[in-house]
Amino acid sequence: MKLTNILLTAAVSLSLISYSGLVNGQLVGGETEVNKMPVETESSSNPDSADNETDPQDIEEIVSGLYSWGFEVSDFQPCDVEEKWWVVGSAPELLSRYRTLISNVYEQVYARLKGIKSAPGHYGQLGAYDRQFEVREIMELRALQIGDCE
C-alpha cells in the first residue's frame, strides 16, 4: 500500500472515530445519533424504582386539539394544556387530509390523534414548540366546529 493511501485511510479513520460514539452498545456516527442518547436519571438508573417500569414517553395516547400546517409550521395545540407541539409521523396522510379541509394555509382544523408525546423541551422550527408528537394514527380530522376544545 502506498504511503498516500495509508495516510488517507488513517485520516478517514480518525475523522470517523471523532464523529462516532456508542449508543446502546452499537457504534454510530454523526451528531444527530449522539443527540438521541438517553439521559440517565435517578429513576432510570435505579432498578428498584417504581418509575422504571415503563417510560411515559413510549406510551401511545389519544389527544384532541387544533392542528395547522404551513411553511415551517406543523402545529398541534392540545385542548387540555397550554402548549404547542411539533407534529411528526403520518405526515403524508395527515397533510393530504388536512389540505382537503382548509381554504387557507395555516388554517386550524380539529384533530383527534393517537401517538407518542415527547418530554418537554424545544422542538420544531427554531425550537418554538414545547413538545414533539409522533402521530401513529389519525382518529378524526375535520373542520372546526363551535365548542371544539372548550
N, C-alpha and C positions, 0 to 999 in steps of 0.2 A: 504494500500500500504506500502511495506517495505521501510525503510529508504534508503536502497541501490538504489531501483528503483526511489525514489523521487530525490535523488542526481544525478543519471544518467540522468533522464528526465530534470532536471534543467540545467545540463551541456550541453546537446544536444540543449536545447532551447537557451541558451546563445550563443553557437557557431553558431547556425543558424541566430540569430539576428545580431551577429557581421559580418557575411558574407552576409547579406541581405540588401536590400535598396528598395526605392520606385522609379520606373520608370513609368512615365505616370500614376501614381495613383495605380500601381499594385506592390505587394511585389515580388521581385525577389532575387535569391541567386546567389552567385558566382561572381568572379571578371570580367568575360567576359561580363556579363549583365551590370554591372556598367560601364564598358568602353564604352558601346554603348549609354550612356546617352547623349542627345543633349547638346551642349554648347550654352548658350543663348548669342546672340549678340545684339547689339543695334537695328538692324532692326527686329530681331525676337521678341523682347520684346515690340516693338512699333507697335500697330495695325494699325496706320495711315501710316506706311512706305510703299512706293511703292514696295520695295523688299520683302515684307511679303506675296505677293500673291501666289507664287509658289517657292518651294525650288528647285534651279537649280540642286541639286543632285538627285532629283526624276524624272528628265526629261530623257526619253529614246532618244538616238541619234544613228545615224549610223556613224561609223568611219571606215576608211580604214587604213591598216598598215601591219606590218610584225609580224607574230606570230611564236613563237617557244616554245617547251616544252621539259622537261627532269627532271633529278633528282634535286629537289628543285628549279626548274625553271618553270614559267608559264608566259611567257613574251610577251607583246604586245607593239610594238613601232609604234604609230600613224604616218602617213605620214606627217602631217602638224605641229607637235610640237616636240620639243627636250625632250621628256620624255619617261620613261619606265613604263608600267602599269602592275600590277599583275592581272591576269585573274582568275575570279571565275564564277560559274554558267555554266550551259550547259556542264559541264566537260565531262561526258561520251560520248556524241555525238561529241563534239569538238575534243576530243582525238582520238576517233576511226577514224574520217575523216582525222585528221592530220596524223595519222600513215600510212594511205594508200597513202599519198603523198610524204613521206620522205624516204630516204635511210639511213640516219644517225640521231641519236638523236641530238637535239638542232638545227637542220636544220630549216631555216626560210621558211615560206610559206606566200603568200599574203592572207589577210583576210579582209573581209568587215563584221563587226559585229554590231548588234543592241543591245544596253544595256544602263546601267547607270554607269557613272563615278563618283568616289568619289571626295571629296575635296582633295586638295594637302596634302601630309603627307608622312608617311613612312609605306609601306605595304609589304607583302610577306616575303620571306626568308630574315632574318636579317634586315628587313626594307629597303631593297635596291631599292624599287620601289616607284616612285613619286605619283602614284595613284593606286586605285583598280578599275577594270572594271568588272561589273557584266553582263555577256553575257546573253541576253534574247533570241536572235535568231541569227543563222548563215546565213548571207545573201549570202556570197560567200567565198569559201576556195579553193585555188588552188596553184599549183607550181608557183614560182616566174617567172616573165617574164621581159624582157628588158622594162624599162620605168615605172615599178611599183614604186610608191612613189617619182616620180620626179616632 
